[in-house]
Amino acid sequence: MQKRSVTRRGFVAGGAAILAAPVVLRHARAADPFKIGLFYAASGPAALFGPTQKASAELAVEQINKNGGILGRQVQLLLADAGGPPAESTKTAVRLMVQEKCDLFVGSHDSATREALVGTIKARVPYIYTPIYEGGECAPNTYVLADTPEQQVRPSIDLLTKEKKVKNVYLIGNDYVWPRKTNDRVKQYLTAGGGKVIGEEYVPLGAPNKFEEAVTRIKGAKPDAVVITLVGADNVNFNRTFAGFGLDKEMLRASMLLEENTLLGIGAENSKQLYNCMSYFSSVPGAAHDAFKAAYKAKFGEKAPQLSIIGVDCFAGVYCAKALVEKAKGTKAADLMAASEGLTFSTATGPVTMKNRHPDKPMYLAECEGTNFKIIKTFDNVGSGEACKQA
């Protein structure tokens, strides 16, 4: 082997290369994208929400990337369909964790899928769950942005029992976790307000019937009000049939998941005496919301998907991811859970602050006027009623 002589110039060049190596590695790490897996309703009974979920998340990613990404890394959105059976979502989660090395998950889907994902993820990847839900989720490294029964159901039942003097209530919902557990809270608040349940029934998601038999039973029971925990097309079909029987003139309705897409489907002629309480309506006033809507329209144009709570929750989910990871300075579970307490992050209508891994937030009680929501009461900084510990 020929002996290689080392010149002063070669030594200096080599030393410079060694000194530069950490800089190269830092730049390589900065170029490595921060991967967020978005589980959303691309198919299934809740697919009408899918376009808004995807668009809202994409808007948040675009804004965050223009401002330096997350910890200096550009955000990459990995789309995952959560509209099918929970087992399909868990298979996708494993692939995203193992093959894609996904940094964080945001989920906007039903509670059965949430429970399955929590059991699969096992806190190895931070998981931010965003849509309306029944409460009680305190799994490690899981952060819930959803409206809870304390925030949503209590104001709705107070409206019925205290302001509208409702005594007898009929419950109808889909047959899965969220409607049943939510109705447990409905009964609790209803009893406290002096009311009672005189009928209760559940139907499978995506039921093919038009609810004639259910509405006939409600008509016979003669409640003062009906509390509805139906989702998507089922909510549309039920309310059309309800009004078709003329019951919209006789009884109040409070729907726990009634947003703009669903109300458009129900139709102006079928929305009389119909109420809801949620943290988002497209009619919410305020500068932050005006700016969000302007950015949304600028990105997606006149044919942008209809804004609704199931959709803009994904915008908040991505911004929560940024705030959480940057406060924790990484994705270590213990650091993230500690950082979540008192965390402030952006939503479509303005900043909110997280406590017990759930945010306090403003809530809006609305009455339907045709296919629009008229906000009749605003509640500031309503607590979630949840008590998740940091670890």
C-alpha positions in Angstrom: 0.0 0.0 0.0 1.4 3.4 -1.0 2.0 5.7 1.9 -0.1 8.9 1.5 1.6 12.2 2.4 -0.5 14.8 4.3 0.0 18.4 3.1 -1.0 21.4 5.2 -3.6 22.3 2.7 -5.1 18.7 2.9 -5.0 18.8 6.7 -6.9 22.1 6.8 -9.4 20.9 4.2 -10.0 17.7 6.1 -10.3 19.5 9.4 -12.9 21.8 7.9 -14.9 18.9 6.7 -14.9 17.3 10.1 -16.0 20.6 11.7 -18.7 21.0 9.1 -20.1 17.5 9.7 -22.4 18.4 12.6 -23.8 21.3 10.6 -24.6 18.9 7.7 -26.3 16.5 10.1 -28.3 19.3 11.6 -29.4 20.4 8.1 -30.3 16.8 7.2 -32.4 16.5 10.4 -34.1 19.9 9.7 -34.9 18.6 6.2 -36.5 15.5 7.6 -40.3 16.2 7.6 -42.4 16.1 10.7 -45.0 13.5 9.8 -48.6 13.8 11.0 -51.0 10.9 10.3 -54.5 12.3 9.8 -57.3 9.7 10.4 -60.4 11.1 8.9 -63.7 10.0 7.2 -62.7 9.4 3.6 -65.5 6.8 3.4 -68.4 5.3 5.4 -71.4 6.9 7.1 -69.5 10.1 8.1 -67.9 10.6 4.7 -69.8 13.9 4.2 -67.3 15.4 6.7 -64.3 14.1 4.9 -63.6 16.9 2.4 -63.7 19.6 5.1 -61.5 17.5 7.5 -58.9 17.1 4.8 -59.1 20.7 3.6 -58.9 22.2 7.1 -55.8 20.1 8.0 -54.1 21.0 4.7 -54.7 24.7 5.5 -53.1 24.4 8.9 -50.1 22.5 7.5 -49.6 25.2 4.8 -49.7 28.0 7.3 -47.4 26.2 9.8 -44.9 25.3 7.0 -44.8 29.0 5.9 -43.8 29.9 9.4 -41.0 27.4 9.8 -42.8 24.1 10.5 -42.6 22.2 13.8 -39.2 22.5 15.5 -37.8 23.7 12.2 -39.1 20.7 10.3 -41.6 21.0 7.5 -44.9 19.2 8.2 -45.9 16.3 6.0 -49.6 15.2 6.2 -50.2 11.4 5.7 -53.8 10.7 5.0 -55.5 7.6 6.5 -59.1 6.6 6.0 -60.9 6.1 9.3 -64.4 5.6 7.8 -64.3 1.8 7.8 -64.2 -0.8 10.6 -61.8 0.1 13.5 -59.6 -2.9 12.7 -58.7 -1.3 9.4 -57.6 1.9 11.1 -55.4 0.0 13.5 -53.7 -1.8 10.6 -53.0 1.6 9.1 -51.7 3.0 12.4 -49.2 0.1 12.7 -48.0 0.8 9.1 -47.6 4.5 9.7 -45.7 3.9 13.0 -43.4 1.2 11.7 -42.9 1.9 8.0 -43.5 5.7 7.8 -42.0 6.6 11.2 -44.9 8.9 11.8 -44.3 11.5 14.5 -47.9 12.1 15.6 -51.5 11.2 14.9 -54.5 13.5 14.6 -57.9 11.7 14.6 -61.3 12.9 13.6 -63.6 9.8 13.6 -66.0 7.8 15.8 -65.3 6.7 19.4 -65.1 3.0 18.5 -62.1 3.8 16.2 -60.6 6.0 18.9 -60.7 3.2 21.5 -59.1 0.8 19.0 -56.4 3.2 18.1 -55.5 4.0 21.7 -55.1 0.2 22.3 -52.9 -0.1 19.3 -50.7 3.0 19.6 -50.1 2.4 23.4 -48.7 5.9 23.9 -45.8 5.3 21.5 -46.9 8.1 19.3 -48.8 11.2 20.5 -52.5 11.1 19.5 -54.7 14.1 19.3 -58.4 13.3 19.1 -60.6 16.1 17.8 -64.4 15.6 17.2 -67.4 15.7 19.6 -67.3 12.8 22.0 -68.7 11.3 25.2 -65.9 12.1 27.6 -63.7 9.9 29.7 -60.6 9.4 27.5 -57.5 9.7 29.6 -55.1 7.3 28.0 -51.4 8.2 28.3 -50.1 10.5 25.5 -53.6 11.1 24.3 -54.9 14.7 24.0 -58.6 15.4 23.4 -59.9 18.6 21.7 -63.5 17.4 21.4 -66.6 19.0 22.9 -67.5 17.0 26.0 -70.9 16.4 27.5 -70.2 19.0 30.2 -69.5 21.6 27.5 -72.2 20.6 25.1 -75.0 18.6 26.7 -75.5 20.5 29.9 -76.3 23.9 28.1 -78.7 22.0 25.8 -80.6 20.3 28.6 -80.7 23.6 30.6 -82.3 25.3 27.6 -85.0 22.6 27.4 -85.7 22.2 31.1 -85.2 25.7 32.5 -86.1 28.0 29.6 -88.5 25.9 27.6 -90.0 24.1 30.6 -89.6 20.7 29.1 -90.6 17.7 31.4 -90.8 14.6 29.2 -88.0 13.7 26.7 -87.6 11.0 24.1 -84.0 9.8 23.2 -83.0 8.5 19.8 -79.5 7.7 18.6 -77.2 5.5 16.7 -76.1 2.3 18.4 -72.5 2.8 19.4 -70.3 4.3 22.1 -70.9 8.1 21.7 -74.7 8.1 21.6 -75.1 5.7 24.5 -72.6 7.4 26.8 -73.8 10.9 25.9 -77.3 9.9 26.7 -76.1 8.8 30.2 -75.2 12.4 30.7 -78.4 13.6 29.2 -80.4 11.6 31.8 -78.2 12.9 34.6 -78.7 16.6 33.6 -82.3 16.0 32.7 -83.1 14.6 36.2 -81.3 17.5 37.8 -83.4 19.9 35.8 -86.7 18.2 36.8 -87.2 16.3 33.5 -87.5 12.6 32.7 -86.9 10.2 29.8 -90.1 8.6 28.5 -88.6 6.7 25.6 -85.2 5.6 24.3 -84.0 3.8 21.3 -80.9 3.2 19.1 -80.5 2.2 15.5 -77.4 0.9 13.6 -75.2 3.5 11.8 -76.4 4.0 8.2 -79.8 2.4 8.8 -81.6 2.0 5.4 -85.1 3.0 6.7 -86.4 6.5 6.8 -87.4 6.3 10.5 -91.2 6.1 9.9 -91.6 3.5 12.7 -89.4 5.4 15.2 -91.3 8.7 14.5 -94.6 6.9 14.9 -93.5 5.7 18.4 -92.4 9.2 19.3 -95.8 10.6 18.1 -97.5 8.1 20.4 -95.3 8.9 23.4 -96.0 12.6 23.1 -92.8 14.0 24.6 -92.2 17.7 25.1 -88.8 17.3 23.3 -86.6 14.8 21.5 -82.9 14.6 22.1 -81.1 13.3 19.0 -77.7 11.5 18.9 -77.9 10.4 15.3 -75.0 11.0 12.9 -74.8 12.2 9.3 -77.3 10.7 6.9 -79.3 9.1 9.8 -79.7 12.6 11.4 -80.9 13.9 8.0 -83.4 11.1 7.4 -84.8 11.2 10.9 -85.4 15.0 11.0 -87.0 15.0 7.5 -89.4 12.2 8.6 -90.0 14.0 11.9 -91.1 17.2 10.1 -93.0 15.2 7.5 -95.2 13.9 10.3 -95.8 17.4 11.4 -94.1 16.9 14.8 -91.7 19.9 14.2 -94.7 22.1 15.1 -95.5 20.2 18.3 -92.1 19.3 19.9 -88.7 20.8 20.4 -85.6 19.0 19.2 -82.0 19.2 20.5 -79.5 17.4 18.2 -76.0 16.7 19.8 -74.2 16.5 16.4 -75.9 19.0 14.1 -73.6 21.0 11.9 -73.8 22.8 8.5 -73.6 19.7 6.2 -76.3 17.9 8.1 -78.5 21.0 8.4 -78.3 21.5 4.6 -79.4 17.9 4.2 -82.3 18.3 6.6 -83.5 21.4 4.7 -85.0 24.7 5.7 -88.6 23.3 5.7 -87.7 20.7 8.3 -85.6 22.6 10.8 -88.3 24.4 12.9 -87.7 24.3 16.7 -84.3 22.5 16.3 -81.4 23.4 18.6 -77.8 22.5 19.3 -74.8 23.6 21.4 -71.2 23.2 20.1 -67.9 25.0 20.1 -68.1 25.9 16.4 -70.6 27.2 13.8 -69.6 28.9 10.6 -71.7 31.9 11.9 -69.5 32.5 15.0 -68.4 36.2 15.0 -64.9 37.4 15.7 -61.7 38.6 14.0 -59.9 35.2 14.4 -62.7 33.4 12.7 -63.0 35.9 9.9 -59.3 35.5 9.2 -59.6 31.7 9.2 -62.6 31.8 6.8 -60.7 34.3 4.5 -57.7 32.0 4.4 -59.8 28.9 3.8 -61.6 30.6 0.9 -58.4 31.9 -0.6 -56.9 28.4 -0.6 -59.9 26.4 -1.8 -62.0 29.0 -3.7 -65.7 29.3 -4.2 -66.1 25.5 -4.3 -64.4 25.0 -0.9 -66.0 22.2 1.2 -68.7 23.4 3.6 -67.2 24.5 6.9 -68.4 22.7 10.0 -67.2 21.5 13.4 -66.3 18.1 12.0 -63.6 19.4 9.8 -62.3 22.6 11.4 -61.5 20.3 14.4 -58.6 19.0 12.2 -57.3 22.6 11.8 -57.1 22.8 15.6 -55.6 19.4 15.8 -52.6 20.3 13.6 -52.1 23.6 15.5 -52.3 21.7 18.8 -49.6 19.3 17.5 -47.3 22.3 16.8 -47.8 23.9 20.1 -47.5 20.7 22.1 -44.4 19.4 20.4 -42.6 22.8 20.5 -43.4 23.3 24.2 -42.1 19.8 25.0 -39.1 20.3 22.7 -39.8 16.9 21.2 -42.2 13.9 21.1 -41.2 12.1 24.3 -44.5 11.0 26.0 -43.7 12.2 29.5 -42.5 15.6 28.3 -45.6 16.0 26.1 -48.0 15.2 28.9 -46.3 17.7 31.2 -46.3 20.3 28.5 -50.0 19.8 27.8 -51.1 21.4 31.1 -51.8 25.1 30.4 -51.0 24.7 26.7 -52.5 27.4 24.5 -53.0 26.8 20.8 -54.9 28.2 17.8 -58.3 27.1 16.6 -60.5 28.4 13.8 -62.2 30.8 16.2 -59.2 31.8 18.4 -56.9 30.4 21.0 -57.9 27.9 23.7 -56.1 26.6 26.7 -55.7 22.9 27.7 -56.3 21.6 31.2 -56.3 17.9 32.1 -55.5 17.2 28.4 -58.8 18.7 27.3 -59.3 22.4 26.4 -61.5 25.0 28.1 -63.4 26.7 25.2 -66.2 29.0 24.3 -69.5 27.2 23.6 -72.4 28.5 21.4 -76.1 27.6 21.8 -77.8 27.9 18.4 -81.3 27.7 17.0 -81.8 26.7 13.4 -83.2 29.4 11.1 -83.8 27.6 7.8 -80.4 26.2 6.9 -78.5 28.6 9.1 -77.5 28.6 12.7 -78.6 31.6 14.8 -76.4 31.9 17.9 -78.7 32.7 20.8 -76.2 32.4 23.7 -72.5 32.3 24.2 -70.6 30.7 27.1 -67.0 31.7 27.6 -64.2 29.3 28.7 -66.4 26.4 29.5 -64.4 23.6 31.3 -64.4 20.1 29.9 -65.4 18.4 33.2 -62.7 15.9 32.6 -59.9 15.1 35.1 -57.1 13.4 33.2 -53.8 13.4 35.0 -50.5 14.3 33.3 -49.1 10.8 33.6 
